[in-house]
Amino acid sequence: MDFLEMLKTPEAISTLIIIASAGMFITLERFFPYSKDHKFLRNGFFNDLVMYTLFQSYVLAFAINFLIKWMDDTSGLSRLQLVSDWPVWAQLVFFTILHDFYIYWFHRWQHRSKYLWRMHEAHHSVTAVDWLAGSRSHSFEILVNQTVEFAPIVLLGAAPEVALYKGVIDAVLGMYIHANIDVKSGPLVYIINGPEQHRWHHAIEIKSGGINYGTKLAIWDTMFGTLVLPKEKPKGYGITDPYPLSDSNAPILAQFWQDFLNYFKQQAYIFRPMKQTQEA
């Protein structure tokens, strides 16, 4: 297969869509910022881009594929092809809504359980919410949520491209809801999730149980009474717990080294004594 033919494969097209979307959000953040003092090379930039987005995603893909294959080999469910007769678009809509409903409740539970918060606090440790912030999630959290997300797609016999398309939706909407752009969605704010809701989910002043748990759809927050849209701006982002973070004022090479070390510190931080856990 030559290079041009390779670019036409679904995998290549999906990757290009994600890269193009990242470029679009970076540009929008530059021209329509919500927080005008936001720095592109902010605290933890290399950690989120290199260690979480590239390194962790690559390693966990093998672990998640292994788990799903083991489930299928054990159960044989995929041979039943329970949804294989559905159109691909219907499969994609079904699994997207199904997982989004699950993630709303699991996310909400994470903010109410000191044990599950341990998996989730890495994501809330970002002190500057932007297009890249959504990539910071502890490996245990990704292992659980992406196994729950993609196992039904395989076990119910969905078309192979459904998992690929859903991965693109996850990546693009994940960048969007965290993006540092000044968005006004109007009535859609009650249906589709976006920066308006999610920046308040990360706000440092929200400590007791959290708000705005939706990822793709805000309709769950609307239905279950957890949608909150204050008119003022958040005072800041992150958690008050002394989480291992980098110095954003350090030289670039020093930041890179700090971020490299902090990734492993953040992975280990989940095992510290429970009395040190900050309630979300």
WOGINOR-V306781 format. One record per backbone hydrogen bond with DSSP energy under -1.0 kcal/mol. CO is the residue of the C=O (numbers start at 0). NH is the residue of the N-H. E is the energy in kcal/mol with one decimal. If there is no record, write none. Layout:
# WOGINOR-V306781
CO&NH&E ; CO&NH&E
This chain:
# WOGINOR-V306781
1&5&-2.3 ; 2&6&-1.8 ; 4&7&-1.0 ; 5&8&-1.4 ; 8&12&-2.6 ; 9&13&-2.5 ; 10&14&-2.1 ; 11&15&-2.5 ; 12&16&-2.3 ; 13&17&-2.0 ; 14&18&-2.5 ; 15&19&-2.8 ; 16&20&-2.3 ; 17&21&-2.2 ; 18&22&-2.2 ; 19&23&-2.2 ; 20&24&-2.6 ; 21&25&-2.4 ; 22&26&-2.0 ; 23&27&-2.6 ; 24&28&-2.5 ; 25&29&-1.4 ; 26&30&-1.9 ; 27&31&-3.1 ; 31&181&-2.3 ; 34&37&-1.4 ; 39&41&-1.6 ; 41&44&-2.2 ; 43&47&-2.5 ; 44&48&-2.4 ; 45&49&-2.4 ; 45&50&-1.1 ; 46&51&-2.2 ; 47&52&-2.0 ; 49&54&-2.7 ; 50&55&-2.8 ; 51&56&-1.1 ; 53&57&-1.8 ; 54&58&-2.2 ; 55&59&-2.9 ; 56&60&-1.5 ; 58&62&-1.3 ; 59&63&-3.0 ; 60&64&-2.2 ; 61&65&-2.2 ; 62&66&-2.2 ; 63&67&-2.5 ; 64&68&-2.4 ; 65&69&-2.4 ; 66&70&-2.3 ; 67&71&-2.3 ; 68&72&-3.0 ; 69&73&-2.2 ; 70&74&-2.5 ; 71&75&-3.1 ; 76&79&-2.2 ; 77&80&-1.2 ; 82&85&-1.7 ; 86&90&-2.2 ; 87&91&-2.5 ; 88&92&-2.4 ; 89&93&-2.6 ; 90&94&-2.6 ; 91&95&-2.0 ; 92&96&-2.4 ; 93&97&-2.6 ; 94&98&-2.1 ; 95&99&-2.0 ; 96&100&-2.2 ; 97&101&-1.9 ; 98&102&-3.1 ; 99&103&-1.8 ; 100&104&-1.5 ; 101&105&-2.8 ; 102&106&-2.6 ; 103&107&-2.3 ; 104&108&-2.2 ; 105&109&-2.3 ; 106&110&-1.3 ; 108&111&-1.5 ; 108&112&-1.1 ; 112&116&-2.5 ; 115&119&-1.1 ; 116&120&-2.4 ; 119&123&-1.1 ; 121&124&-1.0 ; 129&132&-1.4 ; 131&134&-1.8 ; 132&135&-1.5 ; 134&136&-1.3 ; 137&141&-2.2 ; 138&142&-2.5 ; 139&143&-2.1 ; 140&144&-2.8 ; 141&145&-2.6 ; 142&146&-1.0 ; 143&147&-2.3 ; 144&148&-1.8 ; 145&149&-2.5 ; 146&150&-2.3 ; 149&153&-1.7 ; 150&154&-3.3 ; 151&155&-2.2 ; 152&157&-2.4 ; 153&156&-1.4 ; 155&82&-2.3 ; 158&161&-1.8 ; 160&164&-2.9 ; 161&165&-2.6 ; 162&166&-1.9 ; 163&167&-1.6 ; 164&168&-2.2 ; 165&169&-2.6 ; 166&170&-2.2 ; 167&171&-2.8 ; 168&172&-2.5 ; 169&173&-2.1 ; 170&174&-1.9 ; 171&175&-2.1 ; 172&176&-2.7 ; 178&180&-1.8 ; 180&182&-1.3 ; 184&187&-1.4 ; 185&188&-1.9 ; 186&189&-1.8 ; 187&190&-2.0 ; 187&191&-3.0 ; 190&217&-1.8 ; 190&218&-1.4 ; 193&197&-2.4 ; 194&198&-2.2 ; 196&200&-1.0 ; 197&201&-1.3 ; 201&237&-1.4 ; 202&205&-1.4 ; 206&208&-1.1 ; 215&192&-2.3 ; 217&221&-2.3 ; 218&222&-2.8 ; 219&223&-2.6 ; 220&225&-2.0 ; 220&226&-1.1 ; 225&211&-2.8 ; 235&203&-2.7 ; 240&242&-3.1 ; 246&249&-1.6 ; 250&254&-2.6 ; 251&255&-2.4 ; 252&256&-2.1 ; 253&257&-2.8 ; 254&258&-2.9 ; 255&259&-2.2 ; 256&260&-2.2 ; 257&261&-2.8 ; 258&262&-1.8 ; 260&264&-1.9 ; 261&265&-3.0 ; 262&266&-1.8 ; 263&267&-1.8 ; 264&268&-1.7 ; 267&270&-2.1 ; 268&271&-1.5 ; 272&275&-2.0 ; 273&276&-2.0
